[in-house]
Amino acid sequence: MRRKMLGVSQEHLADALGLTFQQVQKYERGANRVSASKLYEIAKTFQVPVSYFFDGLADPVTDESDDVGEAANRVITDFLNTPEGLELAAIFPKIGKGRVRRQILDLVRAMADDEGQQKSS
């Protein structure tokens, strides 16, 4: 998600890390695990703390979990992992009028409801 937010291609990230873009693809899909040292390099490349990649996870020391927070993070992550969601998230706040933003939200809700009704038919 961070790579997409910054507009960095898989090829560019792979070059910065000394990998092939196929390896970056495998990391992103979860097919291969990312080592701690590679995670550090990725964080350095994206100029974020390593903890950025663990945001929303329970603290292993206190074992506290926030089910509501985790669910919200899943929704946001699913949304931002689509090309349209990422673009919409970047553009939506630029709509100055709250009434217009609410109308867009109403439209999206209606479209999603219609889609759900069509699937259940």
C-alpha positions as a Markdown table, in Angstrom:
| # | Residue | x | y | z |
|---|---|---|---|---|
| 1 | Met | 0.0 | 0.0 | 0.0 |
| 2 | Arg | 2.8 | 2.4 | 0.9 |
| 3 | Arg | 4.5 | 1.7 | -2.5 |
| 4 | Lys | 1.3 | 2.5 | -4.3 |
| 5 | Met | 0.6 | 5.6 | -2.3 |
| 6 | Leu | 4.0 | 7.0 | -3.3 |
| 7 | Gly | 3.5 | 6.0 | -6.9 |
| 8 | Val | 6.6 | 3.8 | -6.9 |
| 9 | Ser | 6.6 | 0.9 | -9.4 |
| 10 | Gln | 7.5 | -2.6 | -8.4 |
| 11 | Glu | 10.5 | -2.4 | -10.7 |
| 12 | His | 11.8 | 0.8 | -9.0 |
| 13 | Leu | 11.4 | -0.7 | -5.5 |
| 14 | Ala | 13.1 | -3.9 | -6.7 |
| 15 | Asp | 16.1 | -1.9 | -8.1 |
| 16 | Ala | 16.4 | 0.0 | -4.8 |
| 17 | Leu | 16.4 | -3.2 | -2.9 |
| 18 | Gly | 18.6 | -5.2 | -5.3 |
| 19 | Leu | 15.8 | -7.6 | -6.1 |
| 20 | Thr | 13.8 | -8.6 | -9.1 |
| 21 | Phe | 10.4 | -7.2 | -9.5 |
| 22 | Gln | 9.0 | -10.7 | -9.3 |
| 23 | Gln | 10.4 | -11.0 | -5.8 |
| 24 | Val | 8.6 | -7.7 | -4.8 |
| 25 | Gln | 5.4 | -9.2 | -6.3 |
| 26 | Lys | 5.8 | -12.3 | -4.2 |
| 27 | Tyr | 6.4 | -10.2 | -1.1 |
| 28 | Glu | 3.3 | -8.1 | -1.8 |
| 29 | Arg | 1.1 | -11.2 | -2.5 |
| 30 | Gly | 2.4 | -12.8 | 0.7 |
| 31 | Ala | 3.8 | -15.8 | -1.3 |
| 32 | Asn | 7.3 | -15.1 | 0.3 |
| 33 | Arg | 8.1 | -13.8 | 3.7 |
| 34 | Val | 10.1 | -10.6 | 4.1 |
| 35 | Ser | 13.2 | -10.9 | 6.3 |
| 36 | Ala | 13.8 | -8.4 | 9.1 |
| 37 | Ser | 16.7 | -6.9 | 7.2 |
| 38 | Lys | 14.8 | -6.6 | 4.0 |
| 39 | Leu | 11.9 | -5.0 | 5.9 |
| 40 | Tyr | 14.3 | -2.5 | 7.3 |
| 41 | Glu | 15.6 | -1.7 | 3.8 |
| 42 | Ile | 12.0 | -1.2 | 2.5 |
| 43 | Ala | 11.2 | 1.1 | 5.4 |
| 44 | Lys | 14.4 | 3.1 | 4.7 |
| 45 | Thr | 13.4 | 3.3 | 1.0 |
| 46 | Phe | 9.9 | 4.6 | 1.8 |
| 47 | Gln | 11.2 | 6.8 | 4.6 |
| 48 | Val | 8.9 | 5.3 | 7.2 |
| 49 | Pro | 9.7 | 3.6 | 10.5 |
| 50 | Val | 9.7 | -0.2 | 10.4 |
| 51 | Ser | 6.7 | 0.0 | 12.8 |
| 52 | Tyr | 4.7 | 1.5 | 10.0 |
| 53 | Phe | 4.3 | -2.1 | 8.6 |
| 54 | Phe | 2.9 | -3.4 | 11.9 |
| 55 | Asp | 0.3 | -0.6 | 12.4 |
| 56 | Gly | -3.0 | -2.1 | 13.6 |
| 57 | Leu | -1.4 | -5.3 | 15.0 |
| 58 | Ala | -1.8 | -6.2 | 18.7 |
| 59 | Asp | 1.1 | -5.4 | 21.0 |
| 60 | Pro | 2.8 | -8.8 | 21.6 |
| 61 | Val | 4.0 | -7.6 | 25.0 |
| 62 | Thr | 0.5 | -6.7 | 26.4 |
| 63 | Asp | -1.4 | -8.9 | 24.0 |
| 64 | Glu | -4.0 | -6.2 | 23.7 |
| 65 | Ser | -6.1 | -6.4 | 20.5 |
| 66 | Asp | -8.6 | -3.9 | 19.2 |
| 67 | Asp | -11.2 | -5.8 | 17.2 |
| 68 | Val | -12.9 | -2.7 | 16.0 |
| 69 | Gly | -9.6 | -1.1 | 15.0 |
| 70 | Glu | -8.5 | -4.2 | 13.3 |
| 71 | Ala | -11.8 | -4.4 | 11.3 |
| 72 | Ala | -11.5 | -0.8 | 10.3 |
| 73 | Asn | -7.9 | -1.3 | 9.2 |
| 74 | Arg | -9.0 | -4.3 | 7.1 |
| 75 | Val | -11.7 | -2.2 | 5.4 |
| 76 | Ile | -9.2 | 0.7 | 4.7 |
| 77 | Thr | -6.5 | -1.7 | 3.5 |
| 78 | Asp | -9.0 | -3.5 | 1.1 |
| 79 | Phe | -10.2 | -0.2 | -0.2 |
| 80 | Leu | -6.7 | 1.3 | -0.7 |
| 81 | Asn | -5.4 | -1.9 | -2.3 |
| 82 | Thr | -7.6 | -1.2 | -5.4 |
| 83 | Pro | -6.3 | 1.3 | -7.9 |
| 84 | Glu | -9.6 | 3.0 | -7.9 |
| 85 | Gly | -9.7 | 3.2 | -4.1 |
| 86 | Leu | -6.3 | 4.7 | -3.9 |
| 87 | Glu | -7.2 | 7.4 | -6.5 |
| 88 | Leu | -10.6 | 8.0 | -4.9 |
| 89 | Ala | -9.0 | 8.4 | -1.4 |
| 90 | Ala | -6.5 | 11.0 | -2.9 |
| 91 | Ile | -9.2 | 13.0 | -4.7 |
| 92 | Phe | -12.2 | 12.8 | -2.4 |
| 93 | Pro | -10.9 | 15.2 | 0.3 |
| 94 | Lys | -10.5 | 17.8 | -2.5 |
| 95 | Ile | -14.3 | 18.0 | -2.9 |
| 96 | Gly | -14.9 | 21.1 | -0.8 |
| 97 | Lys | -18.6 | 20.9 | -0.2 |
| 98 | Gly | -19.8 | 18.4 | 2.4 |
| 99 | Arg | -23.2 | 18.1 | 0.7 |
| 100 | Val | -21.5 | 16.9 | -2.5 |
| 101 | Arg | -19.4 | 14.4 | -0.7 |
| 102 | Arg | -22.5 | 13.0 | 1.0 |
| 103 | Gln | -24.3 | 12.7 | -2.4 |
| 104 | Ile | -21.3 | 10.8 | -3.7 |
| 105 | Leu | -21.5 | 8.5 | -0.7 |
| 106 | Asp | -25.2 | 8.0 | -1.2 |
| 107 | Leu | -24.6 | 7.1 | -4.8 |
| 108 | Val | -21.9 | 4.6 | -3.9 |
| 109 | Arg | -24.1 | 3.0 | -1.3 |
| 110 | Ala | -27.0 | 2.7 | -3.7 |
| 111 | Met | -24.7 | 1.1 | -6.3 |
| 112 | Ala | -23.3 | -1.3 | -3.7 |
| 113 | Asp | -26.9 | -2.2 | -2.5 |
| 114 | Asp | -28.0 | -2.8 | -6.1 |
| 115 | Glu | -24.9 | -5.0 | -6.8 |
| 116 | Gly | -25.7 | -7.0 | -3.6 |
| 117 | Gln | -29.3 | -7.5 | -4.7 |
| 118 | Gln | -28.3 | -8.6 | -8.1 |
| 119 | Lys | -25.9 | -11.2 | -6.7 |
| 120 | Ser | -28.5 | -12.6 | -4.3 |
| 121 | Ser | -31.1 | -13.0 | -7.1 |
